[in-house]
Amino acid sequence: MDFSSFNSAEQAHMTKIIEKKQMQDFLKLYANITEKCFITCCNDFTSKALSSKEESCVANCAEKFIKHSERVGARFAEANADQAGGSQ
């Protein structure tokens, strides 16, 4: 985003808003990964420790979730770039 038309106080304010939004997005992603992988992988509550099967499942689940999120983000960026390029 181009904030060059804003004064320094406005630029700082916009930067804070963007950073806050990025943190919210990160926390939402983390919460979604945690919930999805817990529901999918953790089903034996006889011990407070994860079994090796559960640990492996959680690791695979988190990796797939992150890769999926990266891919969706990349496709969104491509679509956004195509749209911005087509409107010029």
Long-range contacts (C-beta under 8 A, 24 or more apart in sequence): 29-69, 32-65, 33-61, 33-62, 33-65, 33-66, 36-61, 36-65, 37-61, 37-62, 37-65
